[in-house]
Amino acid sequence: MLKTLVLGFGGGTFAKLCHHFFPNSTVDGVEIDPKIIQLGYKYFDLKLSDARVYNEDGRAFLSRQPPGKYDVIFLDAFQDVTVPFHMATQEFFEIVRDHLALGGCVVVNVNLRAKHNSEMSDTITQTLQSVFRTVKICKTESEMNIVIFASNENKIEKNFDGNLKYIDSQNPIFSELVFVQQNLADRTGKGIVLTDDIAPVELIGHRVMSDLLSENMKALVALLIVSLRKV
């Protein structure tokens, strides 16, 4: 049985996908916004059997759970510049680590990255590296997103490759897994270690967002110039 925890549960899409592709899984979901949970049941076909859903803060939830409980902890609570600092610090990731089962992995989705500014993802990765033995990153096809994998298991890539052999190539998830296999890498940027005392996530987020907007504005201006020339 694969025991999974989703921090930033949203409308429950991940839980439904998890059950679809991994029928032997159980899912606990934590979502701080009760209205989002209600929308999941109303519009996204979320069912009581899909997950045990808890309406509370993710860090508060973990603080009252027994250690060593989950095989996978998926953190999807970062939304652009809205990064809850208390769920991005060294102390928080220590709590996360203590709630992983032996060989377990934490997966963090960071969706704020500019073409020339990866400060947010670099900082989160650096903070994870201060806690976990192994940390890998996977840049997605979207310029905005990067997925970070962290574990105290030394052989997560070897385990990934071994498990991939058991996935049917006709399975819709197979191509996504191959993409991760081909793009999994060590971190190359720099970043600070966030702590409960110092975690300037708002400042970092606004710097990245500023660069992202600047890049998009340049692309828009270039497009307008080309369009005007055609006229």
ABEGO torsion letter per residue (X at the ends): XBBBBBBGAEAGAAAAAAAAABAABBBBBBBABAAAAAAAAAAAGBBAAABBBBBBBAAAAAAABBBGABABBBBAABBEABBBAAAABAAAAAAAAAABBBGBBBBBBBABBBAABAAAAAAAAAAAAAABABBBBBBBABAABBBBBBBABAAAAAAAAAAAAABBAABAAAAAAAAAAAABBBBABBBBBBBAABBBAAAAAAAAAAAAAAAAAAAAAAAAAAAAAAX
